[in-house]
Amino acid sequence: MDFLLSDDLIAFRDSLQKFFSSDACAAPLKEAIERGQTAIVDGASPPEIAYTATRAKLWKELAELGALAAGVPEEYEGLGLGFIAVELVVEEASRCLFAPPLFETLALFATPLLIAGTDAQKKNVLPQLAVGELRASGGLQDLSPESVQKTLIQGNELRFKKDKLSGSVSFVPAAESAEAFVLREGSALYLIDAREAPKEVLRSRALETFDMLRSYSVLSLSEMAAEKISLTPEQLAEIMRRVEVLCAAELVGLSSRVLELTIEYVKTRKQFGTPVGSFQAVQHKLADMHLACEQARSLTRFAASAADSDPEQFPTAAMAAKAYASDALPKLVEDAVQVHGGIGFTYEYELHLYLRRARMLATQYSTASEGYVQLAEALIG
């Protein structure tokens, strides 16, 4: 299987890189640092980061670029570029820790619909998503009471009766800005449109988490209108594997940016009158960081390509991509902090925001150890 990018995808990636490297996309990072510093000076906890003033404009520009329509089939008014294009969008967006709910919309909402949604559900929702008229999220992690410690986090407990959904779903990202959700309990998925939902029907309670730039909430529903998404165990597995690949893509994107920041720093930071980048120990560390990032990118790119063209190979490729990214890339960011020395530990520098995101992503949907065990079982049989 050839998983090199075509000329069209290379051009698409280049346009994404130009967009996500703009000052507008970088502004939320600077704002997060400023807000956090103010909170520390005032003796308070860093406030929840929300960027409502800039989100609408960025979301519209992103839609005009074709990023939201890339993975949507042409029959639903998308570009039909396949899952590999979605992986590129998520990877490039992660380089600036993109503020609007892009990962949430593409991975946690669009992916379940594309895999298991009915034709009517797709026709009703995907064209709106493709043109940027819908921001969405999802609660897809397995948070049943058996899979979590109740003392740490609330499990998902949903009741579906007569097209009404009641109960709660925990750990839903970007719930405050999402207009629609796909929620999971066990092997069941539910689609809800929250745009006109009264507060007494749909409420959210923010959770305090390690990631300052991506909020997580508990959604509480009371007789909320919903559609059940009927799916097979194979479809559910396909959905979660694709989410894992996009999670790995986020880790790759943020790690590549951290590596760039580190290389820039060691070229200008001097000790004993010499740039620290000339020291052999630092060069070896950077070489290891670069190798880890490229290995993770290759695994993730291969898995995304397999989703489009090699379904039999996709499950193991997805396991390998997520497991390796969760294992190697948080350590890459930690190494970057070490190479930066004292400034790497300061609040006003942005590395800690990347480290927070990397640590959160590494534990979601599957951990490195879980992924390695699953991969071994799949290969050994």
Contacts in CASP RR format, 6 or more apart in sequence:
PFRMAT RR
TARGET T0000
AUTHOR 0000-0000-0000
METHOD contacts of the structure
MODEL  1
MDFLLSDDLIAFRDSLQKFFSSDACAAPLKEAIERGQTAIVDGASPPEIA
YTATRAKLWKELAELGALAAGVPEEYEGLGLGFIAVELVVEEASRCLFAP
PLFETLALFATPLLIAGTDAQKKNVLPQLAVGELRASGGLQDLSPESVQK
TLIQGNELRFKKDKLSGSVSFVPAAESAEAFVLREGSALYLIDAREAPKE
VLRSRALETFDMLRSYSVLSLSEMAAEKISLTPEQLAEIMRRVEVLCAAE
LVGLSSRVLELTIEYVKTRKQFGTPVGSFQAVQHKLADMHLACEQARSLT
RFAASAADSDPEQFPTAAMAAKAYASDALPKLVEDAVQVHGGIGFTYEYE
LHLYLRRARMLATQYSTASEGYVQLAEALIG
1 302 0 8 1.000
1 305 0 8 1.000
1 306 0 8 1.000
1 309 0 8 1.000
1 310 0 8 1.000
1 313 0 8 1.000
2 305 0 8 1.000
3 84 0 8 1.000
3 301 0 8 1.000
3 302 0 8 1.000
3 304 0 8 1.000
3 305 0 8 1.000
3 306 0 8 1.000
5 13 0 8 1.000
5 84 0 8 1.000
5 88 0 8 1.000
5 301 0 8 1.000
8 81 0 8 1.000
9 81 0 8 1.000
9 84 0 8 1.000
9 85 0 8 1.000
9 88 0 8 1.000
12 70 0 8 1.000
12 81 0 8 1.000
12 85 0 8 1.000
12 88 0 8 1.000
13 88 0 8 1.000
13 92 0 8 1.000
15 65 0 8 1.000
16 65 0 8 1.000
16 67 0 8 1.000
16 88 0 8 1.000
16 89 0 8 1.000
16 92 0 8 1.000
16 93 0 8 1.000
17 92 0 8 1.000
19 25 0 8 1.000
19 61 0 8 1.000
19 62 0 8 1.000
19 65 0 8 1.000
19 67 0 8 1.000
19 92 0 8 1.000
20 92 0 8 1.000
20 93 0 8 1.000
20 95 0 8 1.000
20 96 0 8 1.000
20 98 0 8 1.000
21 95 0 8 1.000
21 96 0 8 1.000
24 54 0 8 1.000
24 57 0 8 1.000
24 58 0 8 1.000
24 61 0 8 1.000
25 58 0 8 1.000
25 96 0 8 1.000
25 98 0 8 1.000
25 99 0 8 1.000
26 96 0 8 1.000
27 54 0 8 1.000
28 49 0 8 1.000
28 51 0 8 1.000
28 54 0 8 1.000
28 96 0 8 1.000
28 97 0 8 1.000
28 98 0 8 1.000
28 99 0 8 1.000
28 213 0 8 1.000
29 96 0 8 1.000
29 97 0 8 1.000
29 213 0 8 1.000
29 350 0 8 1.000
29 353 0 8 1.000
31 49 0 8 1.000
31 51 0 8 1.000
32 49 0 8 1.000
32 212 0 8 1.000
32 213 0 8 1.000
32 353 0 8 1.000
33 347 0 8 1.000
33 348 0 8 1.000
33 349 0 8 1.000
33 350 0 8 1.000
33 353 0 8 1.000
35 46 0 8 1.000
35 47 0 8 1.000
35 49 0 8 1.000
36 46 0 8 1.000
36 47 0 8 1.000
36 212 0 8 1.000
36 347 0 8 1.000
37 347 0 8 1.000
37 348 0 8 1.000
39 45 0 8 1.000
39 46 0 8 1.000
39 47 0 8 1.000
40 46 0 8 1.000
40 347 0 8 1.000
45 208 0 8 1.000
46 212 0 8 1.000
48 206 0 8 1.000
48 215 0 8 1.000
49 99 0 8 1.000
49 212 0 8 1.000
49 213 0 8 1.000
49 215 0 8 1.000
50 176 0 8 1.000
50 177 0 8 1.000
50 215 0 8 1.000
51 99 0 8 1.000
51 100 0 8 1.000
52 177 0 8 1.000
54 99 0 8 1.000
55 99 0 8 1.000
55 100 0 8 1.000
55 177 0 8 1.000
58 98 0 8 1.000
58 99 0 8 1.000
58 100 0 8 1.000
59 100 0 8 1.000
59 132 0 8 1.000
59 135 0 8 1.000
60 132 0 8 1.000
62 68 0 8 1.000
62 100 0 8 1.000
62 102 0 8 1.000
62 132 0 8 1.000
63 69 0 8 1.000
63 130 0 8 1.000
63 131 0 8 1.000
63 132 0 8 1.000
66 79 0 8 1.000
66 130 0 8 1.000
67 89 0 8 1.000
67 93 0 8 1.000
67 102 0 8 1.000
68 105 0 8 1.000
68 106 0 8 1.000
68 129 0 8 1.000
68 130 0 8 1.000
68 131 0 8 1.000
68 132 0 8 1.000
69 77 0 8 1.000
69 78 0 8 1.000
69 79 0 8 1.000
69 80 0 8 1.000
69 129 0 8 1.000
69 130 0 8 1.000
69 131 0 8 1.000
70 78 0 8 1.000
70 79 0 8 1.000
70 80 0 8 1.000
70 81 0 8 1.000
70 82 0 8 1.000
70 85 0 8 1.000
70 86 0 8 1.000
70 88 0 8 1.000
70 89 0 8 1.000
71 78 0 8 1.000
71 79 0 8 1.000
71 80 0 8 1.000
71 81 0 8 1.000
71 82 0 8 1.000
71 83 0 8 1.000
71 85 0 8 1.000
71 86 0 8 1.000
71 106 0 8 1.000
71 110 0 8 1.000
71 114 0 8 1.000
72 78 0 8 1.000
72 79 0 8 1.000
72 80 0 8 1.000
72 110 0 8 1.000
72 114 0 8 1.000
72 126 0 8 1.000
72 127 0 8 1.000
72 129 0 8 1.000
72 130 0 8 1.000
73 80 0 8 1.000
73 114 0 8 1.000
73 126 0 8 1.000
74 80 0 8 1.000
76 122 0 8 1.000
76 123 0 8 1.000
76 126 0 8 1.000
76 127 0 8 1.000
76 130 0 8 1.000
77 126 0 8 1.000
77 127 0 8 1.000
77 130 0 8 1.000
77 131 0 8 1.000
78 126 0 8 1.000
78 127 0 8 1.000
78 130 0 8 1.000
79 85 0 8 1.000
79 130 0 8 1.000
82 308 0 8 1.000
83 242 0 8 1.000
83 245 0 8 1.000
83 304 0 8 1.000
83 307 0 8 1.000
83 308 0 8 1.000
84 301 0 8 1.000
84 304 0 8 1.000
84 305 0 8 1.000
84 307 0 8 1.000
84 308 0 8 1.000
86 106 0 8 1.000
86 107 0 8 1.000
86 246 0 8 1.000
86 304 0 8 1.000
87 245 0 8 1.000
87 246 0 8 1.000
87 249 0 8 1.000
87 300 0 8 1.000
87 301 0 8 1.000
87 304 0 8 1.000
88 249 0 8 1.000
89 102 0 8 1.000
89 106 0 8 1.000
90 102 0 8 1.000
90 103 0 8 1.000
90 106 0 8 1.000
90 107 0 8 1.000
90 246 0 8 1.000
90 249 0 8 1.000
90 250 0 8 1.000
91 249 0 8 1.000
91 250 0 8 1.000
91 252 0 8 1.000
91 253 0 8 1.000
91 297 0 8 1.000
91 300 0 8 1.000
92 253 0 8 1.000
93 102 0 8 1.000
93 103 0 8 1.000
93 250 0 8 1.000
94 103 0 8 1.000
94 249 0 8 1.000
94 250 0 8 1.000
94 251 0 8 1.000
94 252 0 8 1.000
94 253 0 8 1.000
94 254 0 8 1.000
94 257 0 8 1.000
94 357 0 8 1.000
95 253 0 8 1.000
95 254 0 8 1.000
95 256 0 8 1.000
95 257 0 8 1.000
96 257 0 8 1.000
97 213 0 8 1.000
97 254 0 8 1.000
97 353 0 8 1.000
97 354 0 8 1.000
97 357 0 8 1.000
99 213 0 8 1.000
100 135 0 8 1.000
100 177 0 8 1.000
101 135 0 8 1.000
101 136 0 8 1.000
101 137 0 8 1.000
101 173 0 8 1.000
101 174 0 8 1.000
101 177 0 8 1.000
101 178 0 8 1.000
103 173 0 8 1.000
103 246 0 8 1.000
103 250 0 8 1.000
104 135 0 8 1.000
104 136 0 8 1.000
104 137 0 8 1.000
104 138 0 8 1.000
104 173 0 8 1.000
104 174 0 8 1.000
104 178 0 8 1.000
105 129 0 8 1.000
105 134 0 8 1.000
105 135 0 8 1.000
105 136 0 8 1.000
105 137 0 8 1.000
105 178 0 8 1.000
106 246 0 8 1.000
107 242 0 8 1.000
107 243 0 8 1.000
107 246 0 8 1.000
107 247 0 8 1.000
108 136 0 8 1.000
108 137 0 8 1.000
108 138 0 8 1.000
108 139 0 8 1.000
108 140 0 8 1.000
108 173 0 8 1.000
108 182 0 8 1.000
108 243 0 8 1.000
109 129 0 8 1.000
109 136 0 8 1.000
109 137 0 8 1.000
109 138 0 8 1.000
109 178 0 8 1.000
109 180 0 8 1.000
109 181 0 8 1.000
109 182 0 8 1.000
110 126 0 8 1.000
110 129 0 8 1.000
110 136 0 8 1.000
111 239 0 8 1.000
111 242 0 8 1.000
111 243 0 8 1.000
111 246 0 8 1.000
112 140 0 8 1.000
112 182 0 8 1.000
112 189 0 8 1.000
112 229 0 8 1.000
112 231 0 8 1.000
112 239 0 8 1.000
113 121 0 8 1.000
113 122 0 8 1.000
113 125 0 8 1.000
113 126 0 8 1.000
113 182 0 8 1.000
113 191 0 8 1.000
113 229 0 8 1.000
114 122 0 8 1.000
114 126 0 8 1.000
115 231 0 8 1.000
115 235 0 8 1.000
115 238 0 8 1.000
115 239 0 8 1.000
115 242 0 8 1.000
116 189 0 8 1.000
116 229 0 8 1.000
116 230 0 8 1.000
116 231 0 8 1.000
116 235 0 8 1.000
116 236 0 8 1.000
116 239 0 8 1.000
117 191 0 8 1.000
117 229 0 8 1.000
117 231 0 8 1.000
118 229 0 8 1.000
121 191 0 8 1.000
121 227 0 8 1.000
121 229 0 8 1.000
125 134 0 8 1.000
125 180 0 8 1.000
125 191 0 8 1.000
128 134 0 8 1.000
129 136 0 8 1.000
134 179 0 8 1.000
134 180 0 8 1.000
135 174 0 8 1.000
135 177 0 8 1.000
135 178 0 8 1.000
135 179 0 8 1.000
135 180 0 8 1.000
136 178 0 8 1.000
136 179 0 8 1.000
136 180 0 8 1.000
136 181 0 8 1.000
136 182 0 8 1.000
137 172 0 8 1.000
137 173 0 8 1.000
137 174 0 8 1.000
137 175 0 8 1.000
137 178 0 8 1.000
137 181 0 8 1.000
138 172 0 8 1.000
138 173 0 8 1.000
138 178 0 8 1.000
138 181 0 8 1.000
138 182 0 8 1.000
138 183 0 8 1.000
138 184 0 8 1.000
139 156 0 8 1.000
139 169 0 8 1.000
139 171 0 8 1.000
139 172 0 8 1.000
139 173 0 8 1.000
139 181 0 8 1.000
139 182 0 8 1.000
139 183 0 8 1.000
139 184 0 8 1.000
139 219 0 8 1.000
140 182 0 8 1.000
140 184 0 8 1.000
140 189 0 8 1.000
140 239 0 8 1.000
140 240 0 8 1.000
140 243 0 8 1.000
140 365 0 8 1.000
141 171 0 8 1.000
141 184 0 8 1.000
141 364 0 8 1.000
141 365 0 8 1.000
142 184 0 8 1.000
142 186 0 8 1.000
143 153 0 8 1.000
143 154 0 8 1.000
143 155 0 8 1.000
143 156 0 8 1.000
143 169 0 8 1.000
143 170 0 8 1.000
143 171 0 8 1.000
144 155 0 8 1.000
144 156 0 8 1.000
144 185 0 8 1.000
144 186 0 8 1.000
145 155 0 8 1.000
145 157 0 8 1.000
148 155 0 8 1.000
153 170 0 8 1.000
153 171 0 8 1.000
153 207 0 8 1.000
154 168 0 8 1.000
154 170 0 8 1.000
154 218 0 8 1.000
155 168 0 8 1.000
155 170 0 8 1.000
156 168 0 8 1.000
156 169 0 8 1.000
156 170 0 8 1.000
156 183 0 8 1.000
156 184 0 8 1.000
156 185 0 8 1.000
156 186 0 8 1.000
157 167 0 8 1.000
157 168 0 8 1.000
157 185 0 8 1.000
158 165 0 8 1.000
158 166 0 8 1.000
158 167 0 8 1.000
158 168 0 8 1.000
158 169 0 8 1.000
158 183 0 8 1.000
158 185 0 8 1.000
158 188 0 8 1.000
158 190 0 8 1.000
158 221 0 8 1.000
159 165 0 8 1.000
159 166 0 8 1.000
159 167 0 8 1.000
160 188 0 8 1.000
160 190 0 8 1.000
160 226 0 8 1.000
160 228 0 8 1.000
163 225 0 8 1.000
163 226 0 8 1.000
163 227 0 8 1.000
164 223 0 8 1.000
164 224 0 8 1.000
164 225 0 8 1.000
164 226 0 8 1.000
165 183 0 8 1.000
165 190 0 8 1.000
165 192 0 8 1.000
165 221 0 8 1.000
165 223 0 8 1.000
165 224 0 8 1.000
165 225 0 8 1.000
165 226 0 8 1.000
166 221 0 8 1.000
166 222 0 8 1.000
166 223 0 8 1.000
166 224 0 8 1.000
167 220 0 8 1.000
167 221 0 8 1.000
167 222 0 8 1.000
168 218 0 8 1.000
168 219 0 8 1.000
168 220 0 8 1.000
168 221 0 8 1.000
169 183 0 8 1.000
169 184 0 8 1.000
169 185 0 8 1.000
169 218 0 8 1.000
169 219 0 8 1.000
169 221 0 8 1.000
170 207 0 8 1.000
170 218 0 8 1.000
170 219 0 8 1.000
171 207 0 8 1.000
171 216 0 8 1.000
171 218 0 8 1.000
172 178 0 8 1.000
172 181 0 8 1.000
172 183 0 8 1.000
172 204 0 8 1.000
172 216 0 8 1.000
172 217 0 8 1.000
172 218 0 8 1.000
172 219 0 8 1.000
173 214 0 8 1.000
173 215 0 8 1.000
173 216 0 8 1.000
173 217 0 8 1.000
174 214 0 8 1.000
174 215 0 8 1.000
175 181 0 8 1.000
175 204 0 8 1.000
175 215 0 8 1.000
175 216 0 8 1.000
175 217 0 8 1.000
175 219 0 8 1.000
176 204 0 8 1.000
176 206 0 8 1.000
176 215 0 8 1.000
176 217 0 8 1.000
178 194 0 8 1.000
179 193 0 8 1.000
179 194 0 8 1.000
179 195 0 8 1.000
180 191 0 8 1.000
180 192 0 8 1.000
180 193 0 8 1.000
180 194 0 8 1.000
180 195 0 8 1.000
181 191 0 8 1.000
181 192 0 8 1.000
181 194 0 8 1.000
181 219 0 8 1.000
182 189 0 8 1.000
182 190 0 8 1.000
182 191 0 8 1.000
182 229 0 8 1.000
183 189 0 8 1.000
183 190 0 8 1.000
183 192 0 8 1.000
183 219 0 8 1.000
184 190 0 8 1.000
187 231 0 8 1.000
187 233 0 8 1.000
187 236 0 8 1.000
188 228 0 8 1.000
188 229 0 8 1.000
189 228 0 8 1.000
189 229 0 8 1.000
189 231 0 8 1.000
189 236 0 8 1.000
190 226 0 8 1.000
190 227 0 8 1.000
190 228 0 8 1.000
190 229 0 8 1.000
191 226 0 8 1.000
191 227 0 8 1.000
191 228 0 8 1.000
191 229 0 8 1.000
192 202 0 8 1.000
192 221 0 8 1.000
192 224 0 8 1.000
192 225 0 8 1.000
192 226 0 8 1.000
192 227 0 8 1.000
193 225 0 8 1.000
194 202 0 8 1.000
197 224 0 8 1.000
200 222 0 8 1.000
201 221 0 8 1.000
201 222 0 8 1.000
201 223 0 8 1.000
201 224 0 8 1.000
202 219 0 8 1.000
202 220 0 8 1.000
202 221 0 8 1.000
202 222 0 8 1.000
202 224 0 8 1.000
203 219 0 8 1.000
203 220 0 8 1.000
204 217 0 8 1.000
204 218 0 8 1.000
204 219 0 8 1.000
204 220 0 8 1.000
205 217 0 8 1.000
205 218 0 8 1.000
205 220 0 8 1.000
206 215 0 8 1.000
206 216 0 8 1.000
206 217 0 8 1.000
207 215 0 8 1.000
207 216 0 8 1.000
207 217 0 8 1.000
207 218 0 8 1.000
209 215 0 8 1.000
209 216 0 8 1.000
209 360 0 8 1.000
210 356 0 8 1.000
210 359 0 8 1.000
210 360 0 8 1.000
211 356 0 8 1.000
211 357 0 8 1.000
211 360 0 8 1.000
212 353 0 8 1.000
212 356 0 8 1.000
213 353 0 8 1.000
213 356 0 8 1.000
213 357 0 8 1.000
214 357 0 8 1.000
214 360 0 8 1.000
231 239 0 8 1.000
237 315 0 8 1.000
238 314 0 8 1.000
240 365 0 8 1.000
241 307 0 8 1.000
241 314 0 8 1.000
241 315 0 8 1.000
241 318 0 8 1.000
241 319 0 8 1.000
242 307 0 8 1.000
242 318 0 8 1.000
243 365 0 8 1.000
244 318 0 8 1.000
244 319 0 8 1.000
244 321 0 8 1.000
244 322 0 8 1.000
244 365 0 8 1.000
244 366 0 8 1.000
245 300 0 8 1.000
245 303 0 8 1.000
245 304 0 8 1.000
245 307 0 8 1.000
245 318 0 8 1.000
245 321 0 8 1.000
245 322 0 8 1.000
247 322 0 8 1.000
247 325 0 8 1.000
247 361 0 8 1.000
247 364 0 8 1.000
247 365 0 8 1.000
248 296 0 8 1.000
248 299 0 8 1.000
248 300 0 8 1.000
248 303 0 8 1.000
248 321 0 8 1.000
248 322 0 8 1.000
248 324 0 8 1.000
248 325 0 8 1.000
248 326 0 8 1.000
249 300 0 8 1.000
249 304 0 8 1.000
250 357 0 8 1.000
250 361 0 8 1.000
251 296 0 8 1.000
251 325 0 8 1.000
251 326 0 8 1.000
251 329 0 8 1.000
251 330 0 8 1.000
251 358 0 8 1.000
251 361 0 8 1.000
251 362 0 8 1.000
252 293 0 8 1.000
252 296 0 8 1.000
252 297 0 8 1.000
252 300 0 8 1.000
252 325 0 8 1.000
252 329 0 8 1.000
254 329 0 8 1.000
254 333 0 8 1.000
254 354 0 8 1.000
254 357 0 8 1.000
254 358 0 8 1.000
255 289 0 8 1.000
255 292 0 8 1.000
255 293 0 8 1.000
255 296 0 8 1.000
255 329 0 8 1.000
255 332 0 8 1.000
255 333 0 8 1.000
255 354 0 8 1.000
255 358 0 8 1.000
256 293 0 8 1.000
256 297 0 8 1.000
257 354 0 8 1.000
258 332 0 8 1.000
258 333 0 8 1.000
258 336 0 8 1.000
258 351 0 8 1.000
258 354 0 8 1.000
259 286 0 8 1.000
259 289 0 8 1.000
259 290 0 8 1.000
259 293 0 8 1.000
259 332 0 8 1.000
259 336 0 8 1.000
261 336 0 8 1.000
261 350 0 8 1.000
261 351 0 8 1.000
262 286 0 8 1.000
262 289 0 8 1.000
262 336 0 8 1.000
262 339 0 8 1.000
262 340 0 8 1.000
263 286 0 8 1.000
265 339 0 8 1.000
265 340 0 8 1.000
265 343 0 8 1.000
266 275 0 8 1.000
266 276 0 8 1.000
266 277 0 8 1.000
266 282 0 8 1.000
266 286 0 8 1.000
266 339 0 8 1.000
267 275 0 8 1.000
267 277 0 8 1.000
268 275 0 8 1.000
269 275 0 8 1.000
269 276 0 8 1.000
269 277 0 8 1.000
269 340 0 8 1.000
270 276 0 8 1.000
271 279 0 8 1.000
276 282 0 8 1.000
276 339 0 8 1.000
277 283 0 8 1.000
277 286 0 8 1.000
282 339 0 8 1.000
285 335 0 8 1.000
285 338 0 8 1.000
285 339 0 8 1.000
286 339 0 8 1.000
288 335 0 8 1.000
289 332 0 8 1.000
289 335 0 8 1.000
289 336 0 8 1.000
292 328 0 8 1.000
292 329 0 8 1.000
292 331 0 8 1.000
292 332 0 8 1.000
293 329 0 8 1.000
293 332 0 8 1.000
295 324 0 8 1.000
295 328 0 8 1.000
296 321 0 8 1.000
296 324 0 8 1.000
296 325 0 8 1.000
296 328 0 8 1.000
296 329 0 8 1.000
299 317 0 8 1.000
299 320 0 8 1.000
299 321 0 8 1.000
299 324 0 8 1.000
299 325 0 8 1.000
300 321 0 8 1.000
300 325 0 8 1.000
302 317 0 8 1.000
302 321 0 8 1.000
303 314 0 8 1.000
303 317 0 8 1.000
303 318 0 8 1.000
303 320 0 8 1.000
303 321 0 8 1.000
306 313 0 8 1.000
306 314 0 8 1.000
306 317 0 8 1.000
306 318 0 8 1.000
307 314 0 8 1.000
307 318 0 8 1.000
315 378 0 8 1.000
316 375 0 8 1.000
316 378 0 8 1.000
316 379 0 8 1.000
319 366 0 8 1.000
319 371 0 8 1.000
319 374 0 8 1.000
319 375 0 8 1.000
319 378 0 8 1.000
320 375 0 8 1.000
322 365 0 8 1.000
322 366 0 8 1.000
322 371 0 8 1.000
323 366 0 8 1.000
323 368 0 8 1.000
323 370 0 8 1.000
323 371 0 8 1.000
323 372 0 8 1.000
323 374 0 8 1.000
323 375 0 8 1.000
324 368 0 8 1.000
325 362 0 8 1.000
326 361 0 8 1.000
326 362 0 8 1.000
326 363 0 8 1.000
326 366 0 8 1.000
326 367 0 8 1.000
326 368 0 8 1.000
326 371 0 8 1.000
327 362 0 8 1.000
327 368 0 8 1.000
327 372 0 8 1.000
329 358 0 8 1.000
329 362 0 8 1.000
330 355 0 8 1.000
330 358 0 8 1.000
330 359 0 8 1.000
330 362 0 8 1.000
332 358 0 8 1.000
333 351 0 8 1.000
333 354 0 8 1.000
333 355 0 8 1.000
333 358 0 8 1.000
334 355 0 8 1.000
336 351 0 8 1.000
336 354 0 8 1.000
337 344 0 8 1.000
337 345 0 8 1.000
337 351 0 8 1.000
337 352 0 8 1.000
337 355 0 8 1.000
340 349 0 8 1.000
340 351 0 8 1.000
343 349 0 8 1.000
344 351 0 8 1.000
344 352 0 8 1.000
345 352 0 8 1.000
362 368 0 8 1.000
366 374 0 8 1.000
END
